């Protein structure tokens, strides 16, 4: 069948390849419903440009739990030697792939195609994200196809589509349904005898323009249009002989791509049994494998195999794959479908371990869950012993923890602990209590977390007990809880005990892990209490230890504490550097819990910098995570309340109410103080100054006892001069100026720190008319319209005229750009590169890339040159 109505998409892909040849790489998401023609489009394109590109092709297979990085292994032969050396870490493989795409060893750019990424494992999605963020300086066009209807069923794919939307080299290409004219053209081009009697309009109405359905109906040879496409596929299958139908069933059950030698070993008559299906075009042979022309057809054939026959054939496929040394994930898939319980447990355990080693933590969790499910079905004489079963629960708990499913992780760790308790394994029991303490804290149950930490010490620190790594971890966990409560003396006491115990332990990877953990706690509390140099040094040492030893979670925790303390103390340059590095590290390694924290911290950074649009976008992205730990919701809810309240937009009360409830449940000062400060700010915006002071007063005792001088200042600033404690602890310099009533000095300090809202707030609270006028201009510039309205009311109360509020039309750029995007667009038209724009606006290059992508998308152009012309026309049209 010819390719119909795909000329615009082919032209777009061709232009992207030309960009790639010039060194401006592109990553293209090609989406559409199943059967719409995505693969046909990509195949036509690769044939069109075969002499202008170096093709690397890979497929994601639709197994229940895919093998990590399997598509990447398919790409390797087309890439230079050494991309995936033996024993290489995942990070090394990712770096090697990007080096190859950046500097091809031939004259043509790479054309990398990864099909069906809705089935991709998380490690493969991570590589695609890694690539999308860096492709713009490569000589490569990367195309990834996916089913649009499957996006919501894949949390990883949904996240990566959202995350890469703002990457400067990324494009989206949707494949539309065929029009009536397109269906008519296919009917006219069909060579089947019955096609001449098909009514194109009826066929279009039935298939809704789905290219696969149209071609299957036309190829079926039926003299009428069937009610379902399934009937058209089965009509073609019914024309095959019995051996031909058997061969087709085996290919369908073997998976999306069945190796030729595997199929040959499974067919009684050998590959000759497949000749009929190949001749009729039901399947095709390419690259050493047999595939159905479309996955929908394979699923139809697979679905009509009777259960008993299906189970037996999956057992034969499993046996053949075992003999071929297939990977554990694929073996687990066929063992499961073949009802081979013991084999499923064995393969899934190994697949889980291999996935975890590659950083594919979601796949690891699924494999361990599958192993446990089938372990329950084992007969009594073949049941797993308690130690093995407890180890499975324990490993599952860790994988659930690092992928953000902390509630489920609690259940898994409790199951492991109960098994160990039954067998008197006291060391493991104590370690499980320590782990539960961490998980309960993540879920926002701080009191229960403290109780679990104490239970761990009761078990592990009994009189006369020898020093163990587990005891060191329990001590360091207590230090961590004290640090999270901003208790400096408590953190140092428990941290010192931890380091002293470590001196008694032999050198090992676990000892390195414990030292990284302890240094993180101690470094963070030093930064919080004001000794940034010493604290950052300890945190950096912790990070270096963790990265060198491939301790992913501990490196992620160091990134979170380095960036969160930098944001809290308005060290924006440090924060941006750490966030960029940390987000890349955590995203690349599937560390969802930590990625969510870093994104929430980045949202707060954007809020402080006056980038309300990006702050809202980032906060909403965090909250969209399907299994976000309870504690991780607090920051985004507070940020959204800030953004919407400052704008005067509806909905801020709902976010604020949720933050209030959660902060009260947590009970820690680091949760309570920011929420109290946000509530006071929003009360001030509404003109309720007395309420702002009252709200702040509720947390004064807490911030005076604990916490850093920045959070303390954020609360105390709202108290009236008379309501301040007679002697209060130190606050950060801009807050100190505010408390002294030195409003202009405070505003200057805030300006120097890059905090425009706080700068305008200090001016506004001075009550001076000229300062109020300046505050209004700043508030309006960053979109804080409600705060500007408060200043106008204050000016009028002083008997001074207030500038009119800009109407909605004046607030909105003619092309829908936000104020910050308009600034970026103006600098783009001046020919400035991203690095220069970042320096001019005092924002990170990564943030500039977000803005550039948003500007190009909103204006509807693909290049900076086109943007300049579009903006010029917009200015003329808007007068």
N, C-alpha and C positions, 0 to 999 in steps of 0.2 A: 504494500500500500504506500502511496506517496505521502509525504509530509505536507499537511495542509494548514494554512493560516498561522504559520509560525515565523513569517518573515521579520516582524519587528523584534522578536526575541533573538533570532539568529543575528540580526544586525547589531543588537545591543551586545551580545556575547563577542561578536567580532571586534567591536570597538574596545571592549575590555581587554581582549587579547593584544590589541595594538598598544593600549596603555602599558600592559605588562612588558611588551617588547621594548618599550621606551624606559623601563625601570620603575614604572608606577604600578605595582602589582595590584590585583583586584581579587577579592573573595566574594563569590556570588552564591547567594542562597536561591535555589530554584525550587519553588514550592507549588503545590497543587494537589488536588484530590487524587486518590488511587485511580489509575487508568486514564488520566487526563492527557498524558503524553509527555511527561517530564523526561523519561529515559529516551524516548524517540527523538525529542528535541536535542538532547545532549549528544546522542549518537550521530544525528545528522550534522551537528556542529563539529564534532571531532573528525568526521569524514571530510568536511568542508575545509578544515584548517590543518589536516594531517601533515602537510609539507611545510607548515609554518610554526609548528610547536612540537615539543617533546612530551608525548602522552604518558601519563601514569594513572592507571585506573584501578579502583578498589571498590568492593561492595561490602555493605553491612548485612550480616545474615540475621534472619528473624528467629533465632533460637530464643527460648524463654529467658535465658540469661546468657548473653553473648560472651565470647572469649575476649578478654581485654586486648586492645590494640591489634586485633586480627586484621582489620583493613590496612593498618599501617604496614604489616608484614607483606601484604600484597603490593604495596607501593614500592617497597625497598628495591626490588630488582630493576626498576626504572630509574632509581636514584644512584648517585655515585657510590662506589664501594666504601664501606666503613660507616655508613649511616647508623647501622644498628650492630655495633660490635658485641661480642659475647660478654655477658655480665654487665652490660651498660645499664645505668639507671634510666628511669623514664625521662628525667630532666635532660640527661645527655642526649637521648634519642631526639627529643623535641628540638634541642639546640642544633643538632646535626642536620635535621630536616630543614630547618630555617636557613642554615648556612648553604645547603644545596640549592634552595629556591632563590636565595639572594645572589648567588654566583654560579649560574649554570656552567657546566664544563663543555658547552657547545653553543653554537650561534643562536639557536632558537630559545624562546622562553619555555618554561614548563607549563603544561596544561594538566593539572591534577584534578581528577574527577573522583568524588566519593559518593556512591549511590546509596540511597535509602538510609539517611542518617537518623531517621525516626527509630531505627533499630540499633543505633550505635551504642556501644558501651560507654561508660562515663570517661574512661581514659582516652578514647578516641575523640569524644566531644571536647575534652580538655585540649587535645592537640589542635582541633579545629579552632577553638577559641584562641589558643596560643598563636596560631597562624593568622587568624583574622586581625589580631591586634598589631601584627608586624608586617603584613603582606605588602603594605604600601611602598616599602623600599626594596621589594623583591622583583625579580624578572619572572613572574609566575602568575597565572590565572588559576585560581582554585575554585572549583564548582562543587557544591554540595546539594544533593537533591533530597527532598523530604516530602512526606504527605502532610498536607495542612491539617487534615482532620485528626492526625495522631499527635499533634503538638501538645494538647492538653493532657494527654496520657503519659507524656515524658517530661518530668520536671526538669531534667537536665537540658533537654532540647529547648524547652520554653525559656529557661534562664539564659542559655547561650544566644538565642535569637534576640532577646532583649538587651543583653550585654553588648553584643557586637553591632547593634543598630547604630551606635554612635561612633564606631571605628571608622577612620577616614577612608580606608580602602574597601569597605564593605558595601555591597549592593544587594538588593532584593529583586528577584525576577519571578513574577507569578505567571503560571501557564493557564490561560483561560480555557473555558469549554469551547467547542466548535460551534460556530453559528449554523443556522439552517443552510446557508450557502456552502459552508464547509462540509456538512454532512452530505449534501447533494453532490458535491465534487467527489467524495469518497464512493458514493453509490455509483456514480458514472464511471469511476476508475476500476470498480470491482470486476473481476473476471469470472465470478461464479455464475452459473447458468440461471440461478433464481434471482440474482440481484436486480435484473431489469424490472421485476414485478414489485420491488420494494418501494413503498411511498416514503420519500425522504422526510416529509413533514412529520409523519407518524413515527418514523425512526428517531427523529430529533426529539420529539416530545417524550418518547419512551426512555431514551438514553441521556437526555438533558445535555447532549453534546459531548459526552464522555467518549474519547477516541477509542479506548479499548472496547467498550461495549458496542460501539458502532461496528468496528472491524470484526468482532467475534460474531455478531449477528449476520453480517455479510458473508463471513467465511463458513458459517454453519451449514449452508446449503438448504436451510428450511425455506418452505414456500410461503411462510408467514412469519411475522415478527413475534418472538416468544415474549411471555410476560416478564421473564427474568433473564438476565445475562447468563446465569448459571445453566439454564436450559440450552442456551446456544453452545456453551463450552461442552456440555455433556453430549450434545448431538454430534459433535465432532469426535469425541472419545468413542462413542458407540460404533463408529465406522471402522474402528481398529479390530484386528483379530484378537483372540484371547491372550496370546503371548504379548501382543503389542500393548493391550490394556494393562497387563501385569507389569510390563516394563515401565509404563507411564506412572503407575501407582508407586513403584519403588523409587523412581526419580523424585516424585512429589514428596514422599515421606522422608527422603534423604536430606531434604532441606533446599533452600533457595539455590545453592550451587552444589551439584553432585559431581565429584571427581569421576572422570571416565573409568579409571582403573577400579574404583569402588563399585560403580554400576556394573562393570563387566563381571566382577566377582559375585554379584548378587543375582544375575540373570541366568536362568537355566540354559537358555540358548545363546548366551553371550550378547555382545552389543548388537548383533543382527536383529534381536527382538525390538530394538529401538528404531529400526529403519523406517517403519511406517509413520511413527510420530514425527520423526525428523523430516520425512518427505512432505507431510501435511503441514509442517510449520508449527506444530504444537509445542515442540521443544527445539532448541538450537544447541550447537556445540561451538565453544569458543574458549581459548586459553586453557585447554585441558579439562574442561568441565561441561556438564550438560545442564542447561537451564530452561525453564519455561519462558515463553516469549513475554509473559507478564506474570507477576506474582499472584494476581487475582485468579488467573487460570490454575496455577499450582494449588492455591487454597481450595478451589472448587473440586479438583481431583482428589486432594488429600481428604477433604470433608466427606466424600461419598464412599470411602473405604470402610467396610463394616468393622466394628470394634475388634472382634476376635482376630481377624486377618491383620488389622492395623497393629495390634500389640505384637503379634508374632513377627511381622516384618520389621518393626522397630528393634526387636531382639536380634534379628539377623544383621541389621545395619550396625547395631552396637557391637556385635561380635567381630564384624569385618573392620570396624574402626579401631577396636582394641588391637587387632592384629597389625593394623597400619600405624599404631602409635599416635592416634589422634589426641588433640589436646583435651584436658579434663573437662572443660566447660561443655564441649560438644558431646563427649561421652555421657556426661550427666544428663543432658537433654534427652538423648535416645534411651538411656537407662530408665529415666522417669516415664517416658511414653511407652516403654516396653514393660512397665510394671516390675522392674528388676530392683527390688527395694535395697538389698545389701549393696549392690553395685552403685546405686544412686548415692547412698551415704558415702561410700568410698570416693567416688569421683567428685561429688560436691564439696567434700572436705578439702580435697586437693585443689580444686578449682578456686575455692575461697581463699586458700593460702596464697595461690599464685596471683589472684586478683589483688589481694592486699599488698603483696610485694611490689606490684606495678602501680600502686596508688589508686586502683580502681575500687574505691571503698564501697560504692553502692553495689557493684557486682559481687564483691566479697560478702556483703551482708546478705544478699539474695541467696548466694550459694550456701552459706551457713544456715540460713532459715530453711532451705530445701533439705539440707542434710538432717537437721533436727526433725523436720516433719516426717521424713522417711524412717528416721531412727525409731520413732514411736511405733512404727508398723512392723518392726523386726520381731520375729518369734522369740520367745523367752531364751531359747538355747543359743540364739545368735545376737542377743541384745548387747549394746555397747556397755562396757563397764562404767562405773560412776565417774572415775577420773577422766575418761575420754569424753563422757557426756558433759561433765562440768567444764572441761576445756572448750568444748564447742559453744556452750552458752557464754563463756567468758570472752571468747574471740568474737562472737556475734555482738556481745555488748559493746565491745570497743568499736567495731565497725559502725554500729548504729550511732554511737556517741559522736564519732568524727563526721558523720554525714548528717547530723542535726536531729536525729530521731531519739532524743534523750529520754523521752518518756518510755519508749520501747526498750531502750538500753537498760533502764532501771529494772524492768521485768526480767531481762536476760541475766543481769548480774545477780539479782536475788535468787534466780534458779540455780546459778552456779554456786552461790554461797550456801544454799540449803543442802546441796549435794555434798559439799565439803564439810559442812557441819555434821552431817550424818556419818561421815567417815573419820571425824576427828582431825581433819587437816587444818590445824589452827592457824598456820601462817597464811594459807590461802583465804581462810575465813576473815582474818584481820585485813588482808589486802582488799577483799571484796567490800568490807565496810568502808575502807578508805575511798574506793572507787565510787561507791554509792553516795558518799558525802559530796563528791564532785558533781555527780549527775543531779542530785537533789538541788544543789546550789544553782545549776543551770536552769532548772525548772522553776526557780524562784522560791524554793522552800528552804530558806536560810536557817531557820531554827532546827529543822530536821537534819540539815546538812551538818550543823554543829554537833548534834547528837550522834550522828553516824561517825563523825571524826573521833569523838570521844570513845565510842565503842571499839573503833579500830585500835586505839591506844590501849584500851583495857585488855584486848586480846594479845597484842604484839609486845607490849612493854611490861609484861608481868615480871615480878621480882626474880632476879637470877637469869632472865632470858638473855641469850646472846645477841649481839648487834647483827641485824639483818637489813638487807636493802628494803624489805617491806616496812620495817620499823622506821627507817630513814624517810620513806615516802609518807608514812603516816605523820611524822613530825613536820615534814615540809608542807603537807596538806593543812595542818593547823596554822602554820605560818601564812599560807596562802589565804585562809579564811580571815585571819587577823588583818592581813594587808587589804583584803577586799572591804573590810569594815573600817579602813583608815586608822587602824590601831598600830601606831609606830612601835611603841615599846613591846607589845605582844608579838608583832612580826619579827622584830630583832631577836627576841628571846627564843622563839621557836626556830627561827632560821639559824641562829648560832648553834643550837643543839643539833640541828640537821647536819651542818658542816662538820661539827666535832665527831659525829657518828661516822660520817663518810670517811674520815681519816683512818678509821679502824677497818674499813672494807677494802678488799683487793681491787686493783684496777680492772675495770670491765666496762662494757657498753652501758650497763645499767647504772654504774657509778657515775658515768658521764651524764646520763639522763637526769639523775638525781641532783647533780651539781648544777646543771642547767636550770632545773626547776627551782632550786633554792636561791640561786643568784637572781632569778626573775622576780621572786617575791621580795627579796631584799632591795634590789635595784628600784623596783617600782615604788616602794614606800619612801625611799630616799628622794626620788623625784617629787613625789606627792608632797613631802614635807619641806621641800625647798632646795635640797642639795642636788640640783639637776646634773652637774658634772659627774659626781660620784655615781649617782643612780643610773645615768645613761651608760656610763662605762660598764657597770655590772650587767645591765640589760643587753648591751652589745656583746659582752663576753658570753652571756647565756645564748644569744642568737647564734653566734659563731660556733659554739659547741654543738648546738642542735643541728645547724645546717651541715656541718662537717660530718656528723654521725648519722645523718639522714633521720633525725628525730622530728618528724613532720609536725606533730602536735605542739611540741615545745618551741619550735621555731615560730609557728603561727602565734602562739601565746606571747612570745617576745615582740612580734610585730604589733600585736594588739596593744600591749602595754606601752610600747614606745610611742605609737601613734596617738593613743587615747590621752596619755599625759601631755604630749606635745600640743594637741588640740585644746585640752583643758587650760594650758598655760599660754595659749595663743602664740606658740612657736610654729607659725604656719609653714615656713619653709621646711623645717624638720619633719613636720607632719606629712606634707605632700610627698617628700622623698620616701618616707617609711611606708606610707599607704600605697604608693605606686608599686614599690618592691614587694610589699606584703600581699597585696591583692593578686599580683601575678603568681607569687609563690603558692598561695593557698588555693587559688582557682586551678592551677596546674595539677594540684595534688588532691582534688576532691574534698578539701577540708571545709565542708559547707558551713559548719558551725562558726568557724573562724572567719570565713569569707563574709558571712552575714554581719558579724561584729565589725569588721573593717569597713564594710559598706555603710553601716550605721554611723561609724566615726567619720567617714568621708561626708556623709550628709550633714553632720554637725559642723564640719569644716566649711562646707559651702554656705551654711547658714551664717556662720561668723563672718565670712567674706562678703556677705550680701548677695550671693548667688542663689536667690530663693527658688528659682526654677529648678536648678540642679539639685538643691537640697531636697525639694519635694520629690523629684524624680527618683533620687537615690533611696529616700526613706520608703517610698511606695514599692520600690524594687525589693527591698529587704522584706517588707511585710507580705509580699506576694509569694515568698518561699513556702512550699507546702508543709514543711514540718519544722517550723522555726521554734527554737527553745523559748520558754516563757520570758527569761531575763532579756533576751535579745530584742524583744518588742518594745522595751521601755524607751530607748533612745529614738527610734523612728516615730513613735507616737508623740513624744515630746517635740521633736523637730517639726512634725506636721502641724501640731498645735501652734507653734511659733509662727510658721510660714503663713498659715491661713489666717491666724489672728492678726498678724501684722498687715496683711492685705485687706482685712475686713471681709474675707471670704467665708461662706457658711461651712460648717462642719468641724471647726476647730474645737468646739466644746466636746464633741464625741471623743476625739483623740485625747484631749486633756483629761476627761473623766477616766478613760482606760489607763492612762499613765498614773493618775492619782491612786487608783485601786492597786495597781501592780507595785508601785513604789512603797505603798503602805505594807503590802504583803512581804516585800523583800526586807524592808526595815533598815537597810544599810544607808549610811549618810550619802554615799556616792549615788544612790537612787533618789533619796528624799530631797537633797539640796537642789539639784537641777530642776526638779518638778516644782518645788516651792518658788524658785526664782522665775520660772516660766509663768506660773499662775500670777505672780505679782506683776510681771511685765504686762500681761494681758489685761489685768485690772487697771493698770495705769493708762493703757491705750484707751480703755473705755471711760476714762475720767474718774475712776473710783480710787483715788489716792489713799484714802484711809483703809480701804480693803486691801490694797497692795501691801501696806505696812503690816496689817494684821496677818496676812498670809505668810509674809516673810518671818514674822515673829515666832511662828509655830516651830520653826526649825533652827532658831538662833542657838539654843542650848546645845543642839547636836553639832552644829558647825563650829561652835566655840570649843567643844570637847575634842572633836576629831576633824579630819579633812584638811584640804590644802587651802592656801591663802586665796586662790582664785574662786573656788566654790564658796568659800566663806564670804568673800567680797560680793559675789553675785547675789547673796542673800541679804547681807547687811546694807547694801546700797539702797534698799527699799524702805528701811526704817527711817523715821524722822530723826532729826538731830537729837531731840529730847529722848527718843526711845532707844538710842544706842546704849549698849552696855557701858558702864562707867569706865571700865578698862576692857578693851576687846583685843583679841589676838591679831597678829599681823594679817593684813590683806594685801593683794597685789597692787602695784603702784597706781594704775588708773582708778581702781576702786578707792584707794586711799585718798586720791585727789577729790573724788566725788564726795567722800565722807567729810572732807574738810570744806566742802562747798566751793572748791576751786574748779569750776566747771570748764572753763576754757583750757586749763592745763590738762584736765581729764580728757577732753575732746582731742587735744593734740596727741596725747599718749595713745588713745584708741586709733587715731588716724595712722600713727606710726606702726601700729600692730596690724593694720589692714582690716579693721573691724568697723565698717561704715555705719551700721545700725547703732552700735554703742557710741560711736562718735556723735551721731545726730541726737541720740538719747541724752547724752551729757549736756549738749547745747540746749536741748528742749527743756530740760529740768532746771536750767539756770533761771528761766523766767524772763530773760532779757529779750526785748523785741528783735534786735538784729540777730541774736543767736537763734531765736525761733524761726526767723526767715531762712537762715542757713540750714537749719534742721529740716524744714519743710522740703527744700530743694534736694537734700540728700535722701530723705525718706522716699520722695517721689522717684528719684533716680533708681533706687533699688527695689521699687515696687511695694514699699511699706505704706500703702495708701491710708490705712486706718490710723497709723501713727502720725502721718502728716495731717490727717483730719483733726486729731487731738491738738496738734500745735496750732492749727487755724483757730480752734475754739479758744485756746489760751491767748492768742494774739487779740482776738476780738474782746476778750474779757479785760484786756489792758487798754481798751479803747483805741486799738490800732487796727487799720484795715488789713485783712489777710488776703493773700493772692488766691484767686479762684482755683478750685481743684480742676485738674485737667479732666475733660470728659473721657468716656470710654474710647472714643475714636482717637483722641490725642494720646491716650495711654498705649494704644495698640499700634504697632508698626504696620505700615501698609501691607507688608508681606508676612505679617504674623510673627515677627521676630521679637524676642524679649529684649529688654534694655541691654543686657550683657551680650546677647547675640548680635544686636545692632552694632555694638562697639567692635566686636570681632569682625563683623562683615565689613565695616569701614576700614579696618586695618588690612583686611584681605585685599580690598580693592586698591590699596596703596602698594600692593606687591610684597608685603611683609611675610616671611615664612613663619611657621608655627612657633619656632623657638623665639623669634623676635616679638611676636604677639604675647607669648607667655611672659617675657621679660617686661614688656610695656605695661601689661595689665596686672602684673604680680600674681600670676596664677601658674599652675603647672602645665607643662606641654600636653600632658594627658587630658587635662580639662579643656585646653584649647582644641584638641582633636574632637572632644565631645561636641563643643560648640560649632566647629567647622562642619561636622557631619550634619548637625541639626540645621544649620543655615542652608547648606546645599539642598537638603531634603525639603525644607519649607519653601525655598525659592523655586525648587524643581529644576535644578541644573546639576551638571556633573563636574564642572571645572570652575576654577577661580576666574578665568577669563569670561566665561558666560555669566558668572555672578556679577561682575562689574557692569556688564551691559544691562542685566536685569535690574540692578539697584538704580542705575541711572534712569531707566524708564520709569521705575517706581516713584522716584523723586519728582520727575516731570509730571507724572499723572496725578500725584497728590498735591501739586501746586505749592 
